[in-house]
Every structure is written in structure tokens, then in C-alpha cells.
């Protein structure tokens, strides 16, 4: 399998200089009047996003949420389904997903989530230490998502191996006065959303209320969530505007745990005995307020200032066995500042930016009795801050040629204070991290709508406080930051196909050599938990391709829209003293996802969907292999003048497959590390605008 993937990567190198194609996510001419109104009001925002994408010499994808109302979208795995370069899999909760971008976060499938920076409307929601564990994003409360993979997230200020995702909220200009969305289906799903929007002169506002209930397809998986999303804007003058954002989420979720291979073969949808007995839960209550002000100083310069603050309460029974129990009960506070200044003169387009974040986590780790908190074991008082500043110049130095060069500076601190209440011992790793990360790239405008690009960039990511808490070091010494260099080439563009057809594509090939990547090994003194450590050298390489088209059939009353997303992964140790050149776990060797949708100009659409996922390892020793799988589905619906409906069948053959694995350094045959993916399921949804 390893040799095959290397040959595939080598053979695909030449493709990065050859235009391929995929269809625009936006629907073609058969859009109903409701969707046309939405697209017109949001057009300028999308043009701005696409203009920034065209100035990036690497892999960046734009996800349009209009597609979400024609299929079932519950979490990031559904939302990012066709984005190449990502491995996103539904977890054991209704909202959360494990996601890895270009091989980031490969060992953190059980708890911590890092390696990619999450933002809402350009303002960070990832904690200052790089942790995403307590944060999920509702796809249906997103108008667009911009996925900048790896070092291509420089202009977001991201200091991560995997890059950044910016979730852009819909405003009253994107919605009608009232919008109702109802989804329901298998496994006790019931979800309702009601949005009210108003534009009045230079003021606008939108409020969305949502309720979601889900029984789950495994034992002990029930979810109940209530949410509020709101934002309001004020156009203070012709060149100054400001917007305020408010989010509140109350999510209670049972966790089904992981199974051994024997348990999985017996019944893949049963809950883990310990999870049911220990009443594992993931209960998060959070609220967030943020603001963003834009000042267009002149026709060639602008300044934006953003502020955000979020508070979270986490109640999380997660380990329960005869040897050890663990319940995390903490409060987390995140504050952030974002500045962007853009200036254009002659052939130069200069963007300067700064992100500052501060996070504190206070509370404790407790023993528990079947989910009920008992004795305090460890008092937790952790802090982190991060300053990321950058400057980048997009220089049109010759016709059809742009040189993109810049540098990022990172200053970060991590401080963990874990007090053992039984012994009085204080575990106190405390470290500062700093780095200068240059970037050089080229873009060649081969045609009006076709770009070729390449870049050479430095990667850098300090550890999270969760990783420092679980450091394998016997003393207070802190982990090193992960760092490396990445080279990338690729192409993106749009091309006509006949008189009324359209092809689009994204294609990127990258190769990164990393030092001090942080991975987790088993903790023999606390079964079910792990310890973080730096490994000397690893290689992250891959091919990312997305191809689709919009093809006219007959005399324009019928269209066919195929779409295909392919990711090839080559992640491995590099001459490691213990693991040699073994493949890194968790991510499959390849992921192929696609669909072929038929559309009629009267509004009907229908077509099959498919997934083909390669095998992957569950441990560093490559002794435990998880089988690959193939899935088939079907979705269809109808779009009317002010409403639309959809229905979707998933996993038509009812294939039992492993969605997630909990990584070990050496997994035994009876290790409880497997989580099943979704069985055969049916979902339907309805959206109406008033």
C-alpha cells in the first residue's frame, strides 16, 4: 500500500501543470427565484473571497452553503465533504468531527483537536493555544467557508500545520424576512431552525433560533442542542461599517465510546460497556460576542479591526474503568484581537495583519461515579497567549506573473499549572515559543480563468496546553514546537465546455519535511489515556484534486453535474530510531468522494453519491490495519419559487465500516479503538422563505 501511493503521487506530479476541471458549487441556470435572490445579495462577498483566493499561490477552497439545503449536513464532515486535502470523519457525537488537514492532528482522534485554525468572519474561535476541542461550528449558520490548507493560511495569521478555515456568517442581506428550515430522519433526528432578518436603511440584523434532537445510531449517543445565532450591521458612513455577532450554544451529548475488533464484529453499533456504565458525556455551554469594523480609508487602502470574547463551560466524563476514572469540569475564556491593513500602489498589493489571542482554563479533573462528579484529583489553572503578525506583498512584476512573498512572526506562551490535590505536587510546564516563517510563491495567469501556482513556505505550530498536560516528559520541561518546510505546485481555474457547459478544477501537490511533530503514546499508568511527545522527523506529502462540470443535455432543459474529490496521502516517519519509515496512522492512503446529479429546469434534481476510502493504520508500529470501505448513496429534491425540499439515502448497502480509530503507538488485537460509521439512513429536509 505504501509503495502504491508513492507511485501514484509521482505519476500525478505532471498533472499539476495540466488544467483539469470541476463544476462550480453554485447551481446553474435552473436556480429558483429564492436562490437567485440570495446569490445576488451575497455576490459581492463571494467576489471578494474569490479575489483573495486568486492571490494565493496554493490550495484554497471555497464552500458555498446553498448546497447544504439540498442534502443532509449535520457537522464538519458533511460540510467539508468535497474539499480535497482534508480527512474529516464523523465522530461519536452529533456535532463534532475529527479533521486533519495535510496530515495535521493525526493522533488526536480521541480528545484534543488541533492543527487547523478555525475562524468566524475572520476572527479566531480556536483557543489561543491552538486547541479546538470544545468548539464546534454549525454548518447551517455559515454562508461561505474558506479552507486555506497548510501554509496557504498565512493571510489568516494561522500558525498551524494544517492551515485555517474561515466560516463566514450570513447577514440580513443574504436572507429573506423569514426563513424556516426543518430536517428529520433516521436515528430519531429532528432539527428545526427559524431565521428572521431585516434591512432598514443603514441598519440590518438577523436572528436564528435552532433546536436539534438526535438519538444516534449507536448505544448511548443521544444529543440535545439549542442554539441562537445573531448579527447586526451598521453602515455608519460611505466608508465605515461595523457588525456585531452573538452566538449561544447549549449542547448535551452522550458518548458511545470505542469498541474492540471482536465487539465491532459482534455489533458495530453497540455502545462501549464502560461508556454506558460511566455515562460518558460531552456537555458544552458557550456564548460568544464579537465585532468587526471596516474603514475604507481611500480607494486603495483599508483597515479592519475585530474583537471577540467567548466563554465555555465543559462537563466531560470520559474515562471509567477499575483502574481510573476521569471527569473534566472546566471553564474556558477566550479573547481575541484582529487587525488587517491593506494598501495598493502601482503593481503592489500589500496586506499586513495581526492576531492576538488569550485563553484561560480553570477548574479541575475529577473522579466520577457513572457520570456524577466526585473527588477532585487535579486542580487546573492554565493560560496561553499567542501573537501572530504577518506582512505579504502580491506583486504583479510582469504581465500574467505575480510574485507573492511575505513573512510571519509568531510569539506564543503556554503555562500549565496542574495541582495534585492528594500529594500537593505541582506539574508546571511553562514555555515561550517564537519563530519567523517566510513564504515565497509565484502565480502565472495562463488564461483569464486559469492559474498555475507554486510556493515554498515554512511551517510552525507550538503545542497546545492539552499536549503539555499530557507530556511524556517526567519533569516540567515543555514540548518543542512542530516546524518544517513545504513545497507546493498546482493549478485552479474555469473553462467552458461547449456553448453552455462549464468545467472548474483545483489541483495541488505538496511535499513537507517536519521536525519535532507532536504525537501521542500510551500511558501505561492510566489505561485509556495517552502522553504527548516530540518525534524527530516526519514527511507529509499529498495530492489534492477536485474535478466537476455542469453539462447541458438536450436543448437546455436538462443538465448533468458530476463532481469528484480525490485526496492522496503520504504521511510517514522519516528514519525514526524506533518506527523507521512507518506510515503515520489515522488518515487513509486515499479518499475518493463524488456524485453525479441530474437537474431539470423545472427544479427537480436527483443522482447517486459515492465514497471510496483506503485502509489505514491505527498505530505507529503499523501492526493494526483498519479496512477501507466503499459507500453508495442517493439524493434528490425539488426547488420551487420560494421553497425547496430534499431527501437523501446514505450507505444504501448498509455496509458496516470504521469511521474513526483511536491511535496507539502499538495497538493490541483486543484494543477498544474502533468507532462505527453511519449505517443505512434516510433524511429529508424542507426550507421555505417568506
Helices and strands as residue ranges (DSSP letters): H 2-12, G 13-17, H 33-54, E 60-64, G 65-70, H 76-79, E 86-90, E 97-101, E 117-120, E 123-124, G 139-141, E 144-149, G 150-156, E 163-168, E 178-185, E 189-200, E 203-214, E 223-237, E 240-253, H 261-266, H 273-277, E 283-298, E 301-320, E 325-345, E 348-369, E 372-398, E 401-415, E 418-420, E 426-427, E 430-447, E 450-461, H 465-469, E 482-497, E 501-522, E 530-553, E 558-573, E 590-600, E 604-613, E 616-617, E 625-626, E 629-639, E 643-650, E 658-661, E 674-676, E 681-689
